[in-house]
Amino acid sequence: MNRISNKDVEFQVEILNKLTNNPTEYWTDKKANIGNIHTRGEYGYTCIMQTVNEGGGVTDLARGLTKREAYQWLRAAITGISLQGGKK
């Protein structure tokens, strides 16, 4: 089994943001980009979050995941969108 790096997870986040037509950058001109999906490390775990307001407020999509679990969660979301007829 290959090691999952932060770069692997971030690449999947970028793909997911593009598939869902969300901004790929969290902040632009001192304002958070609403809809952006990103990860945050907390207490040794990874959380997948989505920005909900210009002040940087977020909602949890998934929390308390290992990097591998976060990678698999993101791949599952991408696959689900693709199966529903989204871009590949």
Backbone atoms as SQL, in Angstrom:
CREATE TABLE atoms (id INTEGER PRIMARY KEY, chain TEXT, resi INTEGER, resn TEXT, atom TEXT, x REAL, y REAL, z REAL);
INSERT INTO atoms VALUES
  (1, 'A', 1, 'MET', 'N', 0.845, -1.175, 0.000),
  (2, 'A', 1, 'MET', 'CA', 0.000, 0.000, 0.000),
  (3, 'A', 1, 'MET', 'C', 0.893, 1.241, 0.000),
  (4, 'A', 2, 'ASN', 'N', 0.614, 2.164, -0.903),
  (5, 'A', 2, 'ASN', 'CA', 1.402, 3.394, -1.011),
  (6, 'A', 2, 'ASN', 'C', 1.033, 4.381, 0.083),
  (7, 'A', 3, 'ARG', 'N', 2.024, 5.173, 0.476),
  (8, 'A', 3, 'ARG', 'CA', 1.793, 6.224, 1.465),
  (9, 'A', 3, 'ARG', 'C', 1.032, 7.377, 0.810),
  (10, 'A', 4, 'ILE', 'N', 0.042, 7.916, 1.519),
  (11, 'A', 4, 'ILE', 'CA', -0.731, 9.060, 1.042),
  (12, 'A', 4, 'ILE', 'C', -0.113, 10.325, 1.647),
  (13, 'A', 5, 'SER', 'N', 0.244, 11.267, 0.790),
  (14, 'A', 5, 'SER', 'CA', 0.849, 12.517, 1.256),
  (15, 'A', 5, 'SER', 'C', -0.183, 13.643, 1.226),
  (16, 'A', 6, 'ASN', 'N', 0.184, 14.772, 1.825),
  (17, 'A', 6, 'ASN', 'CA', -0.683, 15.952, 1.767),
  (18, 'A', 6, 'ASN', 'C', -0.908, 16.371, 0.318),
  (19, 'A', 7, 'LYS', 'N', 0.115, 16.220, -0.513),
  (20, 'A', 7, 'LYS', 'CA', 0.016, 16.583, -1.927),
  (21, 'A', 7, 'LYS', 'C', -1.050, 15.727, -2.620),
  (22, 'A', 8, 'ASP', 'N', -1.109, 14.442, -2.294),
  (23, 'A', 8, 'ASP', 'CA', -2.121, 13.549, -2.876),
  (24, 'A', 8, 'ASP', 'C', -3.525, 14.016, -2.502),
  (25, 'A', 9, 'VAL', 'N', -3.713, 14.348, -1.239),
  (26, 'A', 9, 'VAL', 'CA', -5.028, 14.789, -0.755),
  (27, 'A', 9, 'VAL', 'C', -5.404, 16.120, -1.403),
  (28, 'A', 10, 'GLU', 'N', -4.478, 17.065, -1.443),
  (29, 'A', 10, 'GLU', 'CA', -4.760, 18.378, -2.016),
  (30, 'A', 10, 'GLU', 'C', -5.080, 18.297, -3.508),
  (31, 'A', 11, 'PHE', 'N', -4.456, 17.371, -4.216),
  (32, 'A', 11, 'PHE', 'CA', -4.758, 17.190, -5.629),
  (33, 'A', 11, 'PHE', 'C', -6.206, 16.738, -5.808),
  (34, 'A', 12, 'GLN', 'N', -6.677, 15.837, -4.950),
  (35, 'A', 12, 'GLN', 'CA', -8.063, 15.372, -5.017),
  (36, 'A', 12, 'GLN', 'C', -9.034, 16.502, -4.663),
  (37, 'A', 13, 'VAL', 'N', -8.659, 17.340, -3.698),
  (38, 'A', 13, 'VAL', 'CA', -9.494, 18.497, -3.334),
  (39, 'A', 13, 'VAL', 'C', -9.642, 19.432, -4.533),
  (40, 'A', 14, 'GLU', 'N', -8.547, 19.668, -5.255),
  (41, 'A', 14, 'GLU', 'CA', -8.606, 20.537, -6.433),
  (42, 'A', 14, 'GLU', 'C', -9.536, 19.955, -7.500),
  (43, 'A', 15, 'ILE', 'N', -9.438, 18.652, -7.729),
  (44, 'A', 15, 'ILE', 'CA', -10.320, 18.001, -8.704),
  (45, 'A', 15, 'ILE', 'C', -11.778, 18.157, -8.277),
  (46, 'A', 16, 'LEU', 'N', -12.062, 17.909, -6.996),
  (47, 'A', 16, 'LEU', 'CA', -13.434, 18.005, -6.493),
  (48, 'A', 16, 'LEU', 'C', -13.974, 19.429, -6.636),
  (49, 'A', 17, 'ASN', 'N', -13.167, 20.428, -6.315),
  (50, 'A', 17, 'ASN', 'CA', -13.598, 21.827, -6.475),
  (51, 'A', 17, 'ASN', 'C', -13.916, 22.146, -7.934),
  (52, 'A', 18, 'LYS', 'N', -13.101, 21.658, -8.836),
  (53, 'A', 18, 'LYS', 'CA', -13.344, 21.912, -10.259),
  (54, 'A', 18, 'LYS', 'C', -14.609, 21.206, -10.733),
  (55, 'A', 19, 'LEU', 'N', -14.807, 19.958, -10.296),
  (56, 'A', 19, 'LEU', 'CA', -16.008, 19.209, -10.694),
  (57, 'A', 19, 'LEU', 'C', -17.292, 19.860, -10.202),
  (58, 'A', 20, 'THR', 'N', -17.226, 20.481, -9.037),
  (59, 'A', 20, 'THR', 'CA', -18.415, 21.088, -8.441),
  (60, 'A', 20, 'THR', 'C', -18.514, 22.582, -8.749),
  (61, 'A', 21, 'ASN', 'N', -17.642, 23.064, -9.631),
  (62, 'A', 21, 'ASN', 'CA', -17.614, 24.488, -10.017),
  (63, 'A', 21, 'ASN', 'C', -17.446, 25.413, -8.817),
  (64, 'A', 22, 'ASN', 'N', -16.647, 24.981, -7.864),
  (65, 'A', 22, 'ASN', 'CA', -16.322, 25.794, -6.695),
  (66, 'A', 22, 'ASN', 'C', -14.946, 26.414, -6.883),
  (67, 'A', 23, 'PRO', 'N', -14.684, 27.536, -6.220),
  (68, 'A', 23, 'PRO', 'CA', -13.354, 28.151, -6.318),
  (69, 'A', 23, 'PRO', 'C', -12.286, 27.197, -5.791),
  (70, 'A', 24, 'THR', 'N', -11.115, 27.197, -6.424),
  (71, 'A', 24, 'THR', 'CA', -10.032, 26.327, -5.971),
  (72, 'A', 24, 'THR', 'C', -9.177, 26.992, -4.893),
  (73, 'A', 25, 'GLU', 'N', -9.304, 28.296, -4.735),
  (74, 'A', 25, 'GLU', 'CA', -8.568, 29.031, -3.697),
  (75, 'A', 25, 'GLU', 'C', -9.487, 29.335, -2.517),
  (76, 'A', 26, 'TYR', 'N', -8.966, 29.161, -1.304),
  (77, 'A', 26, 'TYR', 'CA', -9.748, 29.419, -0.096),
  (78, 'A', 26, 'TYR', 'C', -9.977, 30.922, 0.084),
  (79, 'A', 27, 'TRP', 'N', -8.908, 31.740, -0.084),
  (80, 'A', 27, 'TRP', 'CA', -8.999, 33.189, 0.117),
  (81, 'A', 27, 'TRP', 'C', -8.630, 33.932, -1.151),
  (82, 'A', 28, 'THR', 'N', -9.319, 35.036, -1.432),
  (83, 'A', 28, 'THR', 'CA', -8.982, 35.959, -2.516),
  (84, 'A', 28, 'THR', 'C', -9.280, 37.368, -2.017),
  (85, 'A', 29, 'ASP', 'N', -8.297, 38.245, -2.104),
  (86, 'A', 29, 'ASP', 'CA', -8.467, 39.642, -1.692),
  (87, 'A', 29, 'ASP', 'C', -9.067, 39.772, -0.288),
  (88, 'A', 30, 'LYS', 'N', -8.528, 39.024, 0.662),
  (89, 'A', 30, 'LYS', 'CA', -8.923, 39.066, 2.077),
  (90, 'A', 30, 'LYS', 'C', -10.366, 38.640, 2.327),
  (91, 'A', 31, 'LYS', 'N', -10.955, 37.907, 1.384),
  (92, 'A', 31, 'LYS', 'CA', -12.297, 37.351, 1.559),
  (93, 'A', 31, 'LYS', 'C', -12.244, 35.870, 1.237),
  (94, 'A', 32, 'ALA', 'N', -12.948, 35.094, 2.029),
  (95, 'A', 32, 'ALA', 'CA', -13.021, 33.663, 1.760),
  (96, 'A', 32, 'ALA', 'C', -13.936, 33.423, 0.563),
  (97, 'A', 33, 'ASN', 'N', -13.589, 32.452, -0.250),
  (98, 'A', 33, 'ASN', 'CA', -14.383, 32.103, -1.426),
  (99, 'A', 33, 'ASN', 'C', -15.454, 31.088, -1.037),
  (100, 'A', 34, 'ILE', 'N', -16.693, 31.524, -1.050),
  (101, 'A', 34, 'ILE', 'CA', -17.819, 30.673, -0.654),
  (102, 'A', 34, 'ILE', 'C', -17.899, 29.474, -1.587),
  (103, 'A', 35, 'GLY', 'N', -18.040, 28.297, -0.992),
  (104, 'A', 35, 'GLY', 'CA', -18.150, 27.054, -1.740),
  (105, 'A', 35, 'GLY', 'C', -16.859, 26.266, -1.800),
  (106, 'A', 36, 'ASN', 'N', -15.714, 26.921, -1.556),
  (107, 'A', 36, 'ASN', 'CA', -14.429, 26.232, -1.624),
  (108, 'A', 36, 'ASN', 'C', -14.382, 25.057, -0.652),
  (109, 'A', 37, 'ILE', 'N', -13.943, 23.911, -1.150),
  (110, 'A', 37, 'ILE', 'CA', -13.745, 22.721, -0.320),
  (111, 'A', 37, 'ILE', 'C', -12.247, 22.631, -0.049),
  (112, 'A', 38, 'HIS', 'N', -11.880, 22.424, 1.195),
  (113, 'A', 38, 'HIS', 'CA', -10.476, 22.359, 1.581),
  (114, 'A', 38, 'HIS', 'C', -10.309, 21.426, 2.771),
  (115, 'A', 39, 'THR', 'N', -9.066, 21.143, 3.104),
  (116, 'A', 39, 'THR', 'CA', -8.790, 20.292, 4.257),
  (117, 'A', 39, 'THR', 'C', -8.098, 21.112, 5.329),
  (118, 'A', 40, 'ARG', 'N', -8.207, 20.627, 6.539),
  (119, 'A', 40, 'ARG', 'CA', -7.541, 21.249, 7.676),
  (120, 'A', 40, 'ARG', 'C', -7.098, 20.133, 8.611),
  (121, 'A', 41, 'GLY', 'N', -5.888, 20.227, 9.084),
  (122, 'A', 41, 'GLY', 'CA', -5.384, 19.260, 10.041),
  (123, 'A', 41, 'GLY', 'C', -5.760, 19.668, 11.454),
  (124, 'A', 42, 'GLU', 'N', -6.297, 18.733, 12.224),
  (125, 'A', 42, 'GLU', 'CA', -6.656, 18.999, 13.614),
  (126, 'A', 42, 'GLU', 'C', -6.292, 17.791, 14.468),
  (127, 'A', 43, 'TYR', 'N', -5.406, 18.010, 15.451),
  (128, 'A', 43, 'TYR', 'CA', -5.040, 16.972, 16.411),
  (129, 'A', 43, 'TYR', 'C', -4.562, 15.685, 15.737),
  (130, 'A', 44, 'GLY', 'N', -3.819, 15.835, 14.642),
  (131, 'A', 44, 'GLY', 'CA', -3.280, 14.680, 13.949),
  (132, 'A', 44, 'GLY', 'C', -4.239, 14.029, 12.963),
  (133, 'A', 45, 'TYR', 'N', -5.414, 14.596, 12.805),
  (134, 'A', 45, 'TYR', 'CA', -6.392, 14.065, 11.858),
  (135, 'A', 45, 'TYR', 'C', -6.687, 15.112, 10.791),
  (136, 'A', 46, 'THR', 'N', -7.371, 14.692, 9.746),
  (137, 'A', 46, 'THR', 'CA', -7.724, 15.581, 8.645),
  (138, 'A', 46, 'THR', 'C', -9.226, 15.820, 8.640),
  (139, 'A', 47, 'CYS', 'N', -9.614, 17.063, 8.449),
  (140, 'A', 47, 'CYS', 'CA', -11.024, 17.425, 8.314),
  (141, 'A', 47, 'CYS', 'C', -11.237, 17.981, 6.911),
  (142, 'A', 48, 'ILE', 'N', -12.345, 17.614, 6.288),
  (143, 'A', 48, 'ILE', 'CA', -12.713, 18.144, 4.984),
  (144, 'A', 48, 'ILE', 'C', -13.840, 19.133, 5.228),
  (145, 'A', 49, 'MET', 'N', -13.629, 20.375, 4.791),
  (146, 'A', 49, 'MET', 'CA', -14.563, 21.458, 5.101),
  (147, 'A', 49, 'MET', 'C', -14.950, 22.222, 3.843),
  (148, 'A', 50, 'GLN', 'N', -16.088, 22.917, 3.925),
  (149, 'A', 50, 'GLN', 'CA', -16.535, 23.773, 2.833),
  (150, 'A', 50, 'GLN', 'C', -16.835, 25.159, 3.392),
  (151, 'A', 51, 'THR', 'N', -16.326, 26.193, 2.720),
  (152, 'A', 51, 'THR', 'CA', -16.520, 27.575, 3.134),
  (153, 'A', 51, 'THR', 'C', -17.967, 28.000, 2.893),
  (154, 'A', 52, 'VAL', 'N', -18.571, 28.654, 3.905),
  (155, 'A', 52, 'VAL', 'CA', -19.980, 29.039, 3.797),
  (156, 'A', 52, 'VAL', 'C', -20.213, 30.549, 3.836),
  (157, 'A', 53, 'ASN', 'N', -19.177, 31.349, 4.178),
  (158, 'A', 53, 'ASN', 'CA', -19.353, 32.802, 4.146),
  (159, 'A', 53, 'ASN', 'C', -18.024, 33.495, 3.880),
  (160, 'A', 54, 'GLU', 'N', -18.076, 34.777, 3.545),
  (161, 'A', 54, 'GLU', 'CA', -16.881, 35.530, 3.180),
  (162, 'A', 54, 'GLU', 'C', -15.922, 35.739, 4.341),
  (163, 'A', 55, 'GLY', 'N', -16.382, 35.547, 5.557),
  (164, 'A', 55, 'GLY', 'CA', -15.526, 35.695, 6.725),
  (165, 'A', 55, 'GLY', 'C', -14.685, 34.464, 7.005),
  (166, 'A', 56, 'GLY', 'N', -14.895, 33.402, 6.255),
  (167, 'A', 56, 'GLY', 'CA', -14.112, 32.188, 6.432),
  (168, 'A', 56, 'GLY', 'C', -14.822, 31.109, 7.228),
  (169, 'A', 57, 'GLY', 'N', -16.108, 31.302, 7.528),
  (170, 'A', 57, 'GLY', 'CA', -16.868, 30.276, 8.240),
  (171, 'A', 57, 'GLY', 'C', -16.985, 29.022, 7.393),
  (172, 'A', 58, 'VAL', 'N', -16.944, 27.874, 8.063),
  (173, 'A', 58, 'VAL', 'CA', -16.968, 26.599, 7.346),
  (174, 'A', 58, 'VAL', 'C', -17.990, 25.655, 7.943),
  (175, 'A', 59, 'THR', 'N', -18.339, 24.653, 7.149),
  (176, 'A', 59, 'THR', 'CA', -19.138, 23.536, 7.635),
  (177, 'A', 59, 'THR', 'C', -18.331, 22.268, 7.384),
  (178, 'A', 60, 'ASP', 'N', -18.439, 21.323, 8.296),
  (179, 'A', 60, 'ASP', 'CA', -17.714, 20.060, 8.157),
  (180, 'A', 60, 'ASP', 'C', -18.397, 19.160, 7.141),
  (181, 'A', 61, 'LEU', 'N', -17.624, 18.624, 6.223),
  (182, 'A', 61, 'LEU', 'CA', -18.107, 17.579, 5.337),
  (183, 'A', 61, 'LEU', 'C', -17.702, 16.219, 5.904),
  (184, 'A', 62, 'ALA', 'N', -16.501, 16.164, 6.483),
  (185, 'A', 62, 'ALA', 'CA', -16.000, 14.956, 7.151),
  (186, 'A', 62, 'ALA', 'C', -14.919, 15.387, 8.126),
  (187, 'A', 63, 'ARG', 'N', -14.861, 14.746, 9.280),
  (188, 'A', 63, 'ARG', 'CA', -13.857, 15.140, 10.268),
  (189, 'A', 63, 'ARG', 'C', -13.271, 13.930, 10.972),
  (190, 'A', 64, 'GLY', 'N', -12.071, 14.089, 11.487),
  (191, 'A', 64, 'GLY', 'CA', -11.414, 13.026, 12.239),
  (192, 'A', 64, 'GLY', 'C', -10.897, 11.893, 11.369),
  (193, 'A', 65, 'LEU', 'N', -10.477, 12.220, 10.133),
  (194, 'A', 65, 'LEU', 'CA', -10.016, 11.200, 9.202),
  (195, 'A', 65, 'LEU', 'C', -8.495, 11.137, 9.158),
  (196, 'A', 66, 'THR', 'N', -7.971, 9.954, 8.877),
  (197, 'A', 66, 'THR', 'CA', -6.550, 9.868, 8.559),
  (198, 'A', 66, 'THR', 'C', -6.374, 10.413, 7.146),
  (199, 'A', 67, 'LYS', 'N', -5.134, 10.629, 6.730),
  (200, 'A', 67, 'LYS', 'CA', -4.911, 11.114, 5.364),
  (201, 'A', 67, 'LYS', 'C', -5.460, 10.119, 4.349),
  (202, 'A', 68, 'ARG', 'N', -5.262, 8.837, 4.595),
  (203, 'A', 68, 'ARG', 'CA', -5.764, 7.811, 3.672),
  (204, 'A', 68, 'ARG', 'C', -7.293, 7.848, 3.609),
  (205, 'A', 69, 'GLU', 'N', -7.935, 7.966, 4.762),
  (206, 'A', 69, 'GLU', 'CA', -9.400, 8.038, 4.787),
  (207, 'A', 69, 'GLU', 'C', -9.899, 9.291, 4.066),
  (208, 'A', 70, 'ALA', 'N', -9.212, 10.426, 4.265),
  (209, 'A', 70, 'ALA', 'CA', -9.591, 11.667, 3.571),
  (210, 'A', 70, 'ALA', 'C', -9.439, 11.493, 2.062),
  (211, 'A', 71, 'TYR', 'N', -8.335, 10.886, 1.634),
  (212, 'A', 71, 'TYR', 'CA', -8.103, 10.622, 0.217),
  (213, 'A', 71, 'TYR', 'C', -9.217, 9.748, -0.352),
  (214, 'A', 72, 'GLN', 'N', -9.572, 8.690, 0.364),
  (215, 'A', 72, 'GLN', 'CA', -10.622, 7.778, -0.092),
  (216, 'A', 72, 'GLN', 'C', -11.989, 8.473, -0.108),
  (217, 'A', 73, 'TRP', 'N', -12.275, 9.326, 0.871),
  (218, 'A', 73, 'TRP', 'CA', -13.532, 10.081, 0.918),
  (219, 'A', 73, 'TRP', 'C', -13.632, 10.977, -0.310),
  (220, 'A', 74, 'LEU', 'N', -12.551, 11.693, -0.608),
  (221, 'A', 74, 'LEU', 'CA', -12.538, 12.595, -1.756),
  (222, 'A', 74, 'LEU', 'C', -12.688, 11.828, -3.067),
  (223, 'A', 75, 'ARG', 'N', -11.990, 10.694, -3.199),
  (224, 'A', 75, 'ARG', 'CA', -12.107, 9.872, -4.416),
  (225, 'A', 75, 'ARG', 'C', -13.541, 9.357, -4.568),
  (226, 'A', 76, 'ALA', 'N', -14.181, 8.971, -3.469),
  (227, 'A', 76, 'ALA', 'CA', -15.568, 8.505, -3.524),
  (228, 'A', 76, 'ALA', 'C', -16.497, 9.628, -3.975),
  (229, 'A', 77, 'ALA', 'N', -16.280, 10.843, -3.478),
  (230, 'A', 77, 'ALA', 'CA', -17.098, 11.988, -3.890),
  (231, 'A', 77, 'ALA', 'C', -16.912, 12.265, -5.385),
  (232, 'A', 78, 'ILE', 'N', -15.686, 12.218, -5.846),
  (233, 'A', 78, 'ILE', 'CA', -15.392, 12.447, -7.265),
  (234, 'A', 78, 'ILE', 'C', -16.040, 11.370, -8.120),
  (235, 'A', 79, 'THR', 'N', -15.939, 10.131, -7.696),
  (236, 'A', 79, 'THR', 'CA', -16.545, 9.016, -8.440),
  (237, 'A', 79, 'THR', 'C', -18.059, 9.161, -8.478),
  (238, 'A', 80, 'GLY', 'N', -18.668, 9.531, -7.348),
  (239, 'A', 80, 'GLY', 'CA', -20.114, 9.728, -7.295),
  (240, 'A', 80, 'GLY', 'C', -20.586, 10.789, -8.266),
  (241, 'A', 81, 'ILE', 'N', -19.860, 11.897, -8.334),
  (242, 'A', 81, 'ILE', 'CA', -20.203, 12.965, -9.268),
  (243, 'A', 81, 'ILE', 'C', -20.063, 12.470, -10.704),
  (244, 'A', 82, 'SER', 'N', -18.997, 11.738, -10.976),
  (245, 'A', 82, 'SER', 'CA', -18.769, 11.206, -12.324),
  (246, 'A', 82, 'SER', 'C', -19.878, 10.235, -12.720),
  (247, 'A', 83, 'LEU', 'N', -20.339, 9.411, -11.791),
  (248, 'A', 83, 'LEU', 'CA', -21.402, 8.454, -12.086),
  (249, 'A', 83, 'LEU', 'C', -22.739, 9.150, -12.339),
  (250, 'A', 84, 'GLN', 'N', -22.900, 10.341, -11.784),
  (251, 'A', 84, 'GLN', 'CA', -24.135, 11.113, -11.990),
  (252, 'A', 84, 'GLN', 'C', -24.079, 11.934, -13.268),
  (253, 'A', 85, 'GLY', 'N', -23.022, 11.780, -14.035),
  (254, 'A', 85, 'GLY', 'CA', -22.930, 12.490, -15.312),
  (255, 'A', 85, 'GLY', 'C', -22.091, 13.734, -15.276),
  (256, 'A', 86, 'GLY', 'N', -21.360, 13.955, -14.168),
  (257, 'A', 86, 'GLY', 'CA', -20.465, 15.121, -14.096),
  (258, 'A', 86, 'GLY', 'C', -19.236, 14.907, -14.946),
  (259, 'A', 87, 'LYS', 'N', -18.366, 15.911, -14.995),
  (260, 'A', 87, 'LYS', 'CA', -17.126, 15.819, -15.761),
  (261, 'A', 87, 'LYS', 'C', -16.211, 14.782, -15.141),
  (262, 'A', 88, 'LYS', 'N', -15.334, 14.210, -15.943),
  (263, 'A', 88, 'LYS', 'CA', -14.331, 13.264, -15.436),
  (264, 'A', 88, 'LYS', 'C', -12.993, 13.917, -15.388);
